[in-house]
Amino acid sequence: MAMVVTRETRVHQAYASSPDAPALFAAHGIRPAEKCAVVWDEASLDEAEMWCHVRDLDTLVARLNAAAGNPGDPPPPSGAAAP
């Protein structure tokens, strides 16, 4: 089974959850490997939202799970607000 990403998942784990993860992070305003490296090793996605101004963390989590092949609700289309 693929890794399930939650708000409590560490940034480096979520970033490695699928080949699409780096692009998904960038689409939500965070490049943790390049900028905002303070969150890379020990911070959760929830903490990164505060420190690095992640846009729409819940949608990012949903998209990371979809990219990793996890079943569940599909992520909202790009630009749409999360439910």
Protein Blocks (a to p, Z undefined) as FASTA:
>chain_A
ZZdddfklcfklmmmmpmklmmmmmmnopafklgoklmmmmpcfklmmmmnopghkllmm
mmmmmmnopacdddddehiacZZ
